[in-house]
Every structure is written in C-alpha cells, then in structure tokens.
Amino acid sequence: MDSQAPKGLVVLNHAIVGCGVISNIHGTCLGMVRGSRLAAVMDIVPEKAKALGEKYNVPYFTDRDQMLREVPIDVVHVCTPSGNHHEIAMWAAANRKHCFCEKPMDVTLEAMDLITAAFKKSGTYYGGCFMNRFNPPAQLFKKAVESGRFGRVTTASAQCIWWRTQEYYESGDWRGTWELDGGGCLMNQAVHYVDLIQWLVGSPVKSIRAYTGLLAHERIAVEDTAVAILKFANGALGVIHGTTAAYPGPHGTVEVCGDKGNASYDGKIIRWKFADEQAEDKTILETGGVPPAAKPADGATTGSDPAALGAYHVMFTRAFQEFSDAIQSGTPNALGTAEHRKAVEIILGIYESARRGGEEVRLPLKKSAIPVPMSLPAGYAEKVKGAIHPTLPEAMVTFRKKRASAKKGARGKSAKAKSSGKAAKATAKKSPKSARKAKRGRK
Ligand SMILES: NC(=O)c1ccc[n+]([C@@H]2O[C@H](COP(=O)([O-])OP(=O)(O)OC[C@H]3O[C@@H](n4cnc5c(N)ncnc54)[C@H](O)[C@@H]3O)[C@@H](O)[C@H]2O)c1
C-alpha cells in the first residue's frame, strides 16, 4: 500500500486505459470481483476503445480526461505498452485515482521512481500486476518458505521457456524495442518468474552475472534468450533461464531448495518433499496444489499465445480482489510500488551484466541500463541523458542509430516528393524564402 484509502466505498468503478491484448482479461476478471466493476475503457485508437467498450457494454473514450469528466472512476487499470506505464500511472495519481498497473511497473528505474513519488503524493493506492503470486501453487510455496519447511533456503531457480513467433514481435510497433518493451524475453515474459523467485526467497538480490542473446528472431533490438545467476542477501543462490526462442513453448518452472526440503512447480506442483512430512502433502502432490477452478482450460496457455489467457482467470481475479478489498478496507495491499519495482531492477541488473560480458553487477542499481523514455516530464530525460547513454548496450546503440537514419531517410524522401509538387514550384518562383517556409510547415 502506498497510503490510506478513502473509506465507505461500496462499489469501485474501474477504467481500463489501453484496450489491447491484456485488457480483455482485465475486463472479464473485473466482472468476477466483489465490490468492483468495469465502468469505462479508453484507448488512443478509436476502434480498439469501441471494441472493448462494446464487448463489456461500458462507455468508451479516446480522450482519458474526458472519460474522467463523464464517468466517476475510482481505479485506473494501466494496460498500455510497458514504457508508457509511468505516463498513465502518474496521470491517475495526479487525478487522485487508485491505479492497478500491468507488469512491468515501467522499464527504467527513473520512470518507476516517478510513479512511486506520484502515489506517495496523491495518497491513493497503487497495485502492481504480478498475478502469478496469487496462483494457488505459488501461495503454497510462499507459505512453506515462511513457515520454515524448506529450512534454510539454499537455491532457487525459475525457467520461463517460451516461444514467440516473428509475427508476434511485428504485431505492435512497441514490441521488441528498448524504449517501450524495455527488453525482450526477460522484461516482457520472464518478469513474472523473476518476481516469483525473488518473492519466494524473500531476500534482496545483491549481485548478478548474466548473458543474453538474440538467437531466433530478427528485426528486434532486444534479447530473446537470457541466463542469469543471482546472489541473495541471505546467502541463497538463484538461477534464471528466460527465453522466447524455445519452440514450441511453453514450459515454466519454479524450484525452491533448502536444507529441509525441495519443491517445484510447472503450472501445478510436481515435486513437494520435506523432512517434516505433513498430512496435506499427499493431497498437494495428487492435485498439484491446483483447485479445480484453477485448472487450465483445454489448450489455453499464455506460453505460446498471449491471447489465450483462460488458465489465468483465477490468478487475475484473485489479484484484483485483493486490491479491491484493500482499498475498501483501508488496509495495505500486497503489491505496492516497492514490490512491483523489484523484478524490474533485477532485470536491469541482468542487462547491465550481459552488456559487460557477464561481469558481476551489484544491486541496488544507481541508474538504468536502458534509455530513459522521452515521454518523461520535460527536462527529465535531458537531465539524466548524459549519465544514462554511455551505459547503453552496443546492440541498442546500433539499433537506435539505424532506426534514426531510417526515419530521417523516410522524412527526406517524403519532403522531396512534396517539394516536387506544383504548389511548391509556384511558390519557389515567387520567393525562395517563402517556399522553404512552406516546405517546413508541411513537415
Ligand atoms: N500480466 C500479464 O500476464 C500480461 C500479459 C500481456 C501483456 N501484459 C502487459 O500489458 C501491457 C499491454 O500489453 P498488450 O499485449 O495488451 O499490448 P497491446 O499492444 O495489445 O495493447 C496496448 C494498447 O494500448 C494502447 N495505447 C498505447 N498508448 C496509449 C495511451 N497513451 N493511452 C491509451 N491507450 C494507449 C494501444 O493503442 C493498444 O491498444 C504491457 O505492459 C504488457 O507487458 C501483461
């Protein structure tokens, strides 16, 4: 929780900002949350806003301020591209709304710190979307760690072995970019697993060594494969293996080992062994720790198709319920800004180590290893630019240069085409100065 919530709310009105792939699960799951309802949706693309609004029978907007003027909103769901989260979250805070923000919190330390400051100031709630923490097997793991069943936790590992097609990366301008996706398989997909491993171990990550690669995709600036070794403050060691280059996907496991037990799960619990055997252990192993409602729907998996989120309804609904209940009761929520920030900082540490050829990187980090989005408040990007840019990975610098020159080329061509028009020629005859001015105006 970032603050006290206003008391006495009966039903919270939620608005979704960003009507793309993930907004559908927000819309559907909000319908299953006690004390909350979807009241409006908004997207800068009119057709997207309309489609989602009509699907859930709520008003839809292309102007977020107009939405707030016309519909009483309590909670804003941020479902826009990752590097844009700060913009929407800070706008929600400025309007004294609660905010439920998709993962990752944002893609740089600088943007995340601005979000944190905004909610500290607004006194409204911020909730981060790491719904995997609400997965029943994950909850059983956390309980076992906290009750000491693993003894001293010695190692933990997370594997997010997924497949994303080239078409997936080309399905949105923001995908596979540093500025808006914040990275590749780690920042977008494995971020859930990075969060799970740090949450389960329950101790800050102190240092990281890592390698990343772009091995099975093209025309993206980011990694599709990454391996990392973590050292936790409590002495435990961790391993992260994330990829979107493992056809056909999906496979995601989390394993925790200690001197009194070890357990792992891959959707459901597949290993659950402790020195202090307990009566419920047998049932946990038989059911995989998954209550019937949380079993994946036939063929539904996010490992190979982000739209097929059927199996995730239970987790999302529980995450929303927890957030809604906390606001209604004025009690702390599980995933405030500090919690949501942790996985992103670890991933930025992984990128920094990979950039330095696997050198050890210590946390906390002082600055982001990726570009600060230009949408940060005026002057902010300029202020940190000098400090940030020298640390950019080589691939990122090359990509930015190539893209900038491609854009320049395209602008040059269109300006040339325009200047060959009759109107421009006529003006040029009259006065070369006014022709130049006219050309500039059209750009
Ligand atoms: N929790 C999960 O498991 C999960 C799964 C998928 C995506 N996500 C996250 O959700 C976010 C969105 O992902 P997606 O796959 O739905 O992307 P998407 O591209 O399908 O949708 C994003 C939408 O945001 C809109 N948009 C962009 N800028 C906007 C602005 N300033 N104001 C309003 N709308 C704007 C776009 O028009 C688009 O419709 C990302 O941060 C992603 O990491 C989370």
The ligand as an ORCA input file, in Angstrom:
! r2SCAN-3c Opt
* xyz 0 1
  N       0.036     -9.772    -16.806
  C       0.262    -10.428    -17.934
  O       0.397    -11.631    -17.963
  C       0.354     -9.644    -19.214
  C       0.105    -10.278    -20.446
  C       0.187     -9.495    -21.617
  C       0.561     -8.153    -21.549
  N       0.848     -7.591    -20.331
  C       1.284     -6.179    -20.238
  O       0.180     -5.346    -20.601
  C       0.660     -4.199    -21.318
  C      -0.054     -4.133    -22.667
  O       0.253     -5.294    -23.402
  P      -0.698     -5.796    -24.605
  O      -0.129     -7.084    -25.037
  O      -2.107     -5.713    -24.195
  O      -0.362     -4.668    -25.690
  P      -1.231     -4.222    -26.944
  O      -0.318     -3.578    -27.891
  O      -2.083     -5.344    -27.412
  O      -2.214     -3.115    -26.301
  C      -1.772     -1.876    -25.856
  C      -2.888     -0.872    -26.131
  O      -2.545      0.381    -25.533
  C      -2.979      1.405    -26.420
  N      -2.252      2.617    -26.087
  C      -0.968      2.956    -26.388
  N      -0.651      4.151    -25.854
  C      -1.770      4.586    -25.214
  C      -2.081      5.749    -24.481
  N      -1.179      6.730    -24.278
  N      -3.322      5.877    -23.950
  C      -4.257      4.908    -24.152
  N      -4.024      3.772    -24.848
  C      -2.794      3.620    -25.373
  C      -2.706      0.854    -27.798
  O      -3.472      1.506    -28.793
  C      -3.117     -0.610    -27.611
  O      -4.472     -0.831    -27.933
  C       2.174     -4.362    -21.435
  O       2.800     -3.630    -20.425
  C       2.393     -5.854    -21.222
  O       3.659     -6.143    -20.647
  C       0.721     -8.309    -19.191
*
